[in-house]
Amino acid sequence: MFRTIIKAQKRKLHLTLPENYAGKDVEIFVFPVDDLSVEKMDDLKSFSAISYNTKNYRFSREEANER
């Protein structure tokens, strides 16, 4: 799989696929990208883990399943 973002200059696009895609069924999605550009997305901060102290936490299965 490969993904690319291009700025459409006209209504028609010409796609060149990788050689290993030749002869295979491919699915094409076309939708406008939101205002966040690729450069701006790189600047966004992200996190990889959340730590939560569960030392005094008690789980009640009956309470969780109450309706």
C-alpha positions as CSV (number, residue, x, y, z in Angstrom):
1,M,0.0,0.0,0.0
2,F,1.1,3.5,-0.6
3,R,-0.4,6.9,0.1
4,T,0.2,10.3,-1.3
5,I,-1.4,13.7,-1.0
6,I,-1.4,15.9,-4.1
7,K,-2.9,19.3,-4.9
8,A,-5.3,18.9,-7.7
9,Q,-4.8,21.6,-10.3
10,K,-7.5,20.4,-12.6
11,R,-10.5,18.1,-12.5
12,K,-8.6,15.2,-14.3
13,L,-5.8,13.3,-12.7
14,H,-3.3,10.8,-14.2
15,L,-2.1,8.1,-11.8
16,T,1.1,6.2,-12.1
17,L,1.1,3.1,-9.9
18,P,4.0,1.1,-8.7
19,E,5.1,-1.7,-11.0
20,N,4.0,-4.4,-8.6
21,Y,0.4,-3.1,-8.8
22,A,0.1,-3.9,-12.5
23,G,-2.5,-6.5,-13.2
24,K,-4.0,-6.3,-9.7
25,D,-7.3,-4.9,-8.5
26,V,-6.8,-1.6,-6.8
27,E,-9.1,0.6,-4.8
28,I,-9.0,4.4,-5.2
29,F,-10.2,6.9,-2.6
30,V,-10.5,10.5,-3.4
31,F,-11.5,13.1,-0.8
32,P,-10.4,16.6,0.2
33,V,-7.9,16.8,2.9
34,D,-8.9,19.0,5.9
35,D,-7.2,22.3,6.5
36,L,-4.3,20.6,8.3
37,S,-1.5,20.3,5.9
38,V,1.1,17.5,6.1
39,E,3.6,20.1,7.4
40,K,1.3,21.2,10.2
41,M,0.4,17.6,11.1
42,D,4.1,16.9,11.8
43,D,4.1,19.8,14.3
44,L,1.3,18.3,16.4
45,K,2.3,16.8,19.7
46,S,1.3,13.2,20.4
47,F,1.8,10.8,23.2
48,S,2.5,7.1,23.2
49,A,1.3,6.0,26.6
50,I,-0.9,7.1,29.5
51,S,-0.2,6.1,33.1
52,Y,-3.0,5.7,35.6
53,N,-2.6,4.7,39.2
54,T,-5.0,1.8,39.9
55,K,-3.6,0.9,43.4
56,N,-6.8,1.5,45.3
57,Y,-9.2,0.8,42.5
58,R,-11.8,-1.9,43.1
59,F,-13.7,-3.4,40.1
60,S,-17.3,-4.6,40.7
61,R,-18.5,-6.8,37.8
62,E,-22.1,-6.5,39.1
63,E,-21.9,-2.7,39.2
64,A,-20.4,-2.6,35.7
65,N,-23.2,-4.8,34.3
66,E,-26.1,-2.9,35.9
67,R,-28.6,-1.6,33.5
